[in-house]
Amino acid sequence: MAGSLNKVIVVGNLGQDPELRRTQNGTAVCSMSVATTDYKKGQDGQNQEFTERHRIVARSKTAENCAKYLAKGRSVMVEGRLQTRSWDDKDGQKRYTTEIVANNVQFLNSGQGQGQQQGGYNQQQQPQPQQAPMHQAPGVDDIPF
């Protein structure tokens, strides 16, 4: 029997501010859209830009922190798994969506010149170390805001 793996890593920029909601039992759920860009040479030899938007869903403390500290334009790295959900719309049509369920969200830069420091949050609610060229980035408890 062969094993399987469902793991996704996306590095990109938020296309809009995160949206925080709560389930009926009070669990925080944050939805985000992360855009990634790829470049390929076209027939004319010029680079063409291809942007893909990825729907991200974070839960619990990760969701709360994403909603609190992230904003449109901010760069993030998201580690998670792909999940496809289905539901019936108001007309009774079956609808599907594929999203990345985030286990770990790393905040890569301040985006939009906001001067925020790097930090990251994961589903286990532990700060994740950041890799910086010259020094270790501060942990979650060191963020000044």
Residue pairs with C-beta under 8 A, 6 or more apart in sequence:
6 81
6 82
7 79
7 80
7 81
8 78
8 79
8 80
8 81
8 82
8 100
9 77
9 78
9 79
10 34
10 36
10 54
10 56
10 77
10 78
10 100
11 36
11 75
11 76
11 77
11 78
11 108
12 34
12 35
12 36
12 37
12 54
12 75
12 76
13 34
13 35
13 73
13 74
13 75
13 76
13 111
14 32
14 33
14 34
14 35
14 70
14 71
14 72
14 73
14 74
14 76
14 111
15 33
15 34
15 35
15 53
15 72
16 32
16 33
16 72
17 70
17 71
17 72
18 30
18 31
18 32
18 66
18 67
18 70
18 71
19 30
19 31
19 32
19 67
20 28
20 29
20 30
20 63
20 64
20 66
20 67
21 28
21 29
21 30
21 31
22 28
22 29
23 29
27 59
27 60
28 59
28 60
28 61
28 63
28 64
28 67
29 57
29 58
29 59
29 63
30 57
30 58
30 59
30 62
30 63
30 64
30 66
30 67
31 55
31 56
31 57
32 55
32 56
32 57
32 58
32 66
32 70
32 76
33 53
33 54
33 55
33 56
34 53
34 54
34 56
34 76
34 78
35 51
35 52
35 53
35 54
36 51
36 52
36 54
37 49
37 50
37 51
37 52
38 49
38 50
38 51
38 52
39 47
39 48
39 49
39 50
40 47
40 48
40 50
41 47
41 48
42 48
54 78
54 99
54 100
55 97
55 98
55 99
55 100
56 78
56 80
56 99
56 100
56 102
56 105
57 83
57 99
57 100
57 101
57 102
58 66
58 101
58 102
58 105
58 123
59 101
59 102
59 123
60 123
60 125
61 121
61 123
61 125
62 102
62 104
62 105
62 121
62 122
62 123
62 125
65 105
65 121
65 140
66 102
66 105
66 121
69 107
69 116
69 119
69 143
70 76
70 107
71 111
71 112
71 114
72 111
72 112
73 111
73 112
74 107
74 108
74 109
74 110
74 111
74 112
75 107
75 108
75 109
75 111
76 105
76 106
76 107
76 108
77 105
77 106
77 108
77 120
78 100
78 102
78 104
78 105
78 106
79 102
79 103
79 104
79 105
79 122
80 100
80 101
80 102
80 103
80 104
81 100
81 101
81 103
82 98
82 99
82 100
82 101
83 98
83 99
83 100
83 101
84 96
84 97
84 98
84 99
85 96
85 97
85 99
86 94
86 95
86 96
87 94
87 95
88 94
88 95
89 95
102 123
103 122
103 123
104 120
104 121
104 122
104 123
104 128
105 120
105 121
105 122
106 118
106 120
106 128
106 130
107 116
107 118
107 119
107 120
108 118
109 118
110 116
110 117
116 143
116 145
117 137
117 138
117 142
117 143
117 144
118 130
118 132
118 137
118 138
119 127
119 130
119 137
119 138
119 139
119 140
119 142
119 143
120 127
120 128
120 130
120 140
121 127
121 128
121 140
122 128
127 139
127 140
127 141
129 136
129 137
129 139
130 136
130 137
130 138
131 137
